């Protein structure tokens, strides 16, 4: 059995003749924060001076396909299937 959470504030509880006070803090996701932006360009554009990555070059894929095709063709030519 669960009970709903207590709202933020100072609470007092009494049990078996003794009392205590405790503070309930607001949940962390409800505390406002400033938005954080990185130094890189927003939207996926590379920052100025950044080197292109291997994944962004279509010609690497074309070269790989050409090499695999040449290897397959040479194997077929010498009789390896």
ZIPE-V705317 format. One record per residue. N is the residue number from 0. RES is the residue in three letters. D_FIRST is the distance of its C-alpha to the first C-alpha in Angstrom with 2 decimals. Layout:
n:res:d_first
N:RES:D_FIRST
N:RES:D_FIRST
//
This chain:
n:res:d_first
0:UNK:0.00
1:UNK:3.78
2:UNK:6.85
3:UNK:10.21
4:UNK:12.70
5:UNK:15.38
6:UNK:18.83
7:UNK:21.52
8:UNK:23.45
9:UNK:23.96
10:UNK:21.39
11:UNK:21.97
12:UNK:19.69
13:UNK:20.97
14:UNK:19.82
15:UNK:22.23
16:UNK:25.24
17:UNK:24.88
18:UNK:24.04
19:UNK:23.49
20:UNK:23.69
21:UNK:22.08
22:UNK:22.73
23:UNK:20.41
24:UNK:22.45
25:UNK:22.55
26:UNK:21.24
27:UNK:24.20
28:UNK:24.53
29:UNK:25.24
30:UNK:28.06
31:UNK:31.35
32:UNK:33.60
33:UNK:37.16
34:UNK:37.70
35:UNK:39.10
36:UNK:42.07
37:UNK:43.91
38:UNK:47.68
39:UNK:48.17
40:UNK:48.82
41:UNK:45.88
42:UNK:45.90
43:UNK:46.88
44:UNK:50.51
45:UNK:51.94
46:UNK:52.92
47:UNK:56.68
48:UNK:58.25
49:UNK:55.49
50:UNK:56.94
51:UNK:56.05
52:UNK:53.85
53:UNK:54.87
54:UNK:52.39
55:UNK:54.03
56:UNK:57.47
57:UNK:58.13
58:UNK:61.32
59:UNK:59.48
60:UNK:58.01
61:UNK:61.48
62:UNK:63.05
63:UNK:60.53
64:UNK:61.13
65:UNK:64.90
66:UNK:64.78
67:UNK:62.74
68:UNK:65.11
69:UNK:68.14
70:UNK:66.77
71:UNK:66.13
72:UNK:69.60
73:UNK:71.31
74:UNK:69.56
75:UNK:70.68
76:UNK:74.19
77:UNK:74.63
78:UNK:73.20
79:UNK:69.68
80:UNK:67.27
//
